[in-house]
Amino acid sequence: HLAYLGLRMPGPDEAGRGRLTVESPVLAARRAWAAAGSPPTASPDQLLNAARQENARARGVPLPSGHRLPQSIDGFDYLYTGQCPVDVPSLPEYHTLPLATHSLTCEKRLICVPRESRDVFRRAKVESPTDLALPAGPADVMVGGDYLLSTTIADVVPGSSLELGLGVEQGVKVARNVDFQETSAGMMGGTLQLHHSLHLEVANRTNRELTLEVRERLPVTREGEKEIQVIEGEVEPAWEPLPDGQPGQRHWVVRLAKAEERVLRANYRIDLSSKLELAGGNRREE
């Protein structure tokens, strides 16, 4: 780390004149006392020893929960300049001080994965500007001036984004039902067909319009598998592969008006030899 405030150019009558040198804190303190013209209440060495002891005691104070010591972000160091002067109490404890205020772009989303949970989760995607890095640490989330929750964020490099979980949205309800049928096909019933029909009901109980993302997953066969096939059937309304998702992941993005209810349907079939059985049972949905 570069400590420019610790650099000094000796005067014309001093040794080492004309060369920028690093001055120790001890010499800097002694020079400041001499320039002040008034002797301290104790000797400089006594004051410096007391300051060292106080510094060592302060360094032994444990960090507040969720905090960490400053370190580089993605290999870079960053300087944060406060927007106004602050007073820091000279006490061996940590203090919270406001440095700056920034307005960032925020995209709010509602996401539900009904195969795992019927809860609808609120997510916020925050875009960081190209000149601002956010260090890892605790964050308090406020909505409309009201405290919502506390969380911990990871390092955010300039120009990237972070996602925050904002808890469960109680005003949106999702119900999921599955119909399963097992039939035979082919010559002498040699092919087993496993039909799965998904029926989802989503309801907006809030007093505002909103967009809900509903995620589902289709079974996926191993590469080169010939004896088992997964056939995607009729889906209403149409869904899409999940962007940057794994094979088999699908999602609906549904716009719901105030108090509106919608039905989502999807069908798929698994074909396999009647001599085989899927690990964990032929029924893939509960």
C-alpha positions in Angstrom: 0.0 0.0 0.0 1.3 3.5 -0.8 1.4 5.9 2.1 1.9 9.3 0.5 1.3 11.1 3.8 4.4 9.4 5.2 6.7 10.8 2.5 8.9 13.8 3.3 11.4 15.9 1.4 14.2 17.1 3.8 14.9 20.8 3.9 18.0 22.4 2.3 20.0 22.4 5.6 19.2 18.7 6.5 21.0 15.6 5.6 19.5 13.8 2.6 18.1 17.0 1.1 16.6 16.8 -2.4 15.5 13.2 -1.9 12.0 12.0 -1.1 12.1 9.6 1.9 9.7 7.6 4.0 9.5 9.2 7.5 8.7 7.0 10.4 5.6 7.9 12.6 8.0 8.5 15.5 10.1 11.1 13.7 6.9 12.7 12.3 5.5 13.0 15.8 8.6 14.5 17.2 8.9 17.0 14.4 5.2 18.0 14.8 5.8 18.6 18.6 8.9 20.7 17.9 7.0 22.8 15.3 4.1 23.3 17.8 6.5 25.2 20.1 4.8 24.0 23.3 6.3 21.0 25.1 3.9 18.0 25.7 2.8 17.0 29.2 5.1 13.9 28.9 8.2 13.1 27.1 7.8 12.2 23.4 9.0 8.6 24.1 6.4 8.1 26.8 3.6 9.4 24.6 4.7 7.2 21.7 4.9 4.1 23.9 1.4 4.8 25.3 0.1 5.3 21.7 1.7 2.0 20.7 0.1 0.2 23.6 -3.3 1.7 22.8 -2.9 0.7 19.1 -2.1 -2.9 20.1 -5.1 -3.1 22.4 -7.4 -1.7 19.6 -6.1 -4.2 17.1 -7.1 -7.0 19.6 -10.8 -5.9 19.5 -12.7 -8.5 17.5 -14.3 -7.4 14.3 -18.1 -6.8 14.3 -20.2 -9.8 13.0 -20.0 -10.1 9.2 -17.1 -7.7 8.8 -13.6 -8.3 7.6 -10.4 -6.4 7.3 -9.8 -4.5 4.0 -8.4 -6.5 1.2 -8.1 -6.3 -2.6 -11.1 -6.8 -4.8 -10.4 -9.0 -7.8 -6.7 -8.1 -7.5 -7.2 -4.3 -7.2 -7.2 -1.9 -4.4 -9.8 0.9 -4.2 -9.9 4.3 -2.6 -13.2 5.5 -1.1 -13.4 9.3 -0.6 -16.0 10.5 1.9 -18.5 13.1 0.7 -18.3 15.1 3.9 -16.1 15.5 7.0 -16.6 13.0 9.8 -15.6 12.9 13.5 -14.1 9.5 14.7 -14.2 9.1 18.5 -10.7 8.1 19.7 -11.9 4.9 21.4 -10.6 1.3 21.1 -13.8 0.2 19.4 -15.3 0.1 15.9 -17.6 2.8 14.7 -19.9 3.0 11.7 -19.4 6.1 9.6 -21.2 7.2 6.4 -18.8 7.8 3.5 -20.9 8.3 0.4 -24.3 7.8 -1.1 -24.8 6.3 -4.6 -28.0 5.6 -6.6 -27.8 2.3 -8.4 -30.1 0.6 -10.9 -32.2 -2.2 -9.3 -34.3 -4.8 -11.0 -36.8 -6.5 -8.8 -38.1 -10.1 -9.6 -40.4 -12.7 -8.1 -39.2 -16.3 -8.5 -40.9 -19.6 -7.6 -39.6 -23.1 -8.1 -42.8 -25.0 -7.2 -41.2 -28.4 -7.6 -39.2 -27.6 -4.5 -41.3 -25.1 -2.7 -44.6 -23.2 -3.2 -43.0 -20.0 -1.7 -42.5 -17.1 -4.0 -39.2 -15.3 -3.3 -38.4 -11.7 -3.9 -35.0 -11.0 -5.6 -33.3 -7.7 -6.4 -30.5 -7.4 -9.0 -28.4 -4.4 -8.4 -26.1 -3.1 -11.1 -22.8 -1.6 -9.9 -21.4 1.4 -12.0 -18.1 1.1 -13.8 -16.4 3.4 -11.2 -17.6 1.8 -8.0 -16.5 -1.4 -6.3 -18.5 -2.8 -3.4 -16.5 -4.6 -0.7 -17.8 -7.7 0.9 -19.6 -7.2 4.2 -23.0 -6.8 5.9 -25.8 -4.9 4.3 -29.2 -3.6 5.7 -32.0 -3.8 3.1 -34.6 -1.0 3.4 -37.9 -0.9 1.3 -39.7 2.4 1.2 -37.7 3.6 4.3 -38.7 0.6 6.3 -36.2 -2.0 7.5 -36.6 -5.4 5.8 -33.7 -7.6 6.6 -29.9 -7.8 7.1 -27.7 -9.8 4.7 -24.1 -10.3 3.7 -22.8 -9.4 0.2 -19.7 -10.7 -1.6 -17.2 -8.5 -3.4 -18.7 -6.7 -6.4 -16.3 -5.4 -9.0 -17.0 -2.2 -11.0 -19.5 -2.8 -13.8 -20.9 -6.1 -12.5 -24.0 -6.9 -10.4 -25.2 -8.6 -7.3 -28.4 -10.3 -6.3 -30.1 -9.9 -3.0 -32.7 -12.2 -1.6 -35.6 -10.1 0.0 -37.6 -12.9 1.6 -40.9 -14.4 0.7 -43.7 -12.5 -1.1 -46.8 -13.6 0.9 -49.2 -12.0 -1.6 -48.5 -14.4 -4.5 -49.8 -18.0 -4.2 -48.7 -21.0 -6.3 -50.2 -24.4 -6.4 -48.8 -27.4 -8.3 -50.4 -30.7 -9.1 -49.1 -33.6 -11.2 -50.9 -36.4 -13.1 -49.0 -39.5 -13.9 -49.9 -42.4 -16.2 -47.9 -45.4 -17.2 -48.8 -47.1 -20.6 -47.3 -49.6 -22.9 -46.6 -49.2 -26.6 -44.7 -50.8 -29.5 -44.6 -54.4 -30.6 -45.7 -56.7 -27.9 -45.7 -53.8 -25.4 -42.0 -53.5 -25.5 -41.9 -49.8 -24.8 -43.0 -48.3 -21.5 -44.3 -44.7 -21.7 -44.4 -42.6 -18.6 -46.7 -39.6 -19.0 -46.4 -36.6 -16.7 -48.8 -33.7 -16.8 -48.1 -30.6 -14.7 -50.9 -28.3 -13.7 -49.9 -25.0 -11.9 -52.2 -22.3 -10.6 -50.7 -18.9 -9.8 -52.7 -16.1 -8.1 -51.8 -12.5 -7.4 -53.3 -11.5 -4.1 -51.6 -8.1 -4.0 -53.1 -4.7 -5.1 -50.5 -4.2 -7.8 -49.5 -5.6 -11.2 -46.4 -7.8 -11.1 -44.3 -10.3 -13.1 -43.7 -13.8 -11.8 -41.0 -16.2 -13.0 -41.9 -19.9 -12.5 -39.1 -22.4 -12.9 -39.5 -26.1 -13.8 -37.2 -28.9 -14.7 -37.5 -31.8 -17.2 -35.6 -35.0 -16.8 -32.3 -35.2 -18.7 -30.8 -38.4 -20.1 -27.1 -39.1 -20.2 -25.2 -38.3 -23.3 -25.3 -41.1 -25.8 -28.3 -42.8 -24.0 -30.4 -44.7 -26.6 -32.8 -46.8 -24.5 -34.4 -43.8 -22.7 -36.0 -40.8 -24.4 -37.6 -37.7 -22.9 -40.2 -36.1 -25.2 -41.4 -32.6 -24.4 -45.2 -32.3 -25.0 -47.8 -29.6 -25.1 -47.0 -26.5 -22.9 -49.5 -23.7 -22.3 -48.5 -20.9 -22.3 -45.1 -21.5 -23.9 -42.1 -21.7 -21.7 -38.4 -21.0 -22.5 -35.1 -22.6 -21.5 -33.7 -20.9 -18.5 -31.0 -18.5 -19.6 -27.6 -19.7 -18.6 -29.3 -22.7 -17.0 -28.6 -26.4 -17.0 -30.1 -28.8 -19.6 -33.7 -29.5 -18.9 -34.4 -26.3 -17.0 -37.4 -24.3 -18.2 -39.3 -21.2 -17.0 -42.4 -19.2 -17.5 -42.4 -15.4 -17.1 -46.0 -14.5 -16.3 -47.5 -11.0 -16.1 -50.3 -10.8 -13.5 -52.7 -8.0 -13.1 -54.1 -7.1 -9.6 -56.1 -10.1 -8.2 -55.5 -12.1 -11.4 -55.2 -15.9 -11.5 -53.5 -17.9 -14.3 -53.1 -21.6 -15.1 -49.9 -23.0 -16.5 -49.7 -26.5 -18.0 -46.9 -28.7 -19.3 -46.6 -32.3 -20.4 -43.7 -34.6 -21.1 -43.2 -38.3 -21.6 -40.4 -40.7 -20.9 -40.0 -43.7 -23.2 -38.0 -46.6 -22.1 -37.8 -50.4 -22.6 -40.4 -52.3 -20.5 -37.4 -54.3 -19.1 -36.0 -51.1 -17.5 -37.0 -49.0 -14.5 -35.9 -45.6 -13.7 -33.7 -45.2 -10.6 -35.9 -44.0 -7.8 -39.1 -45.1 -9.5 -40.8 -44.4 -12.8 -42.8 -41.5 -11.4 -40.6 -38.4 -11.6 -42.9 -35.9 -10.0 -44.8 -35.7 -6.7 
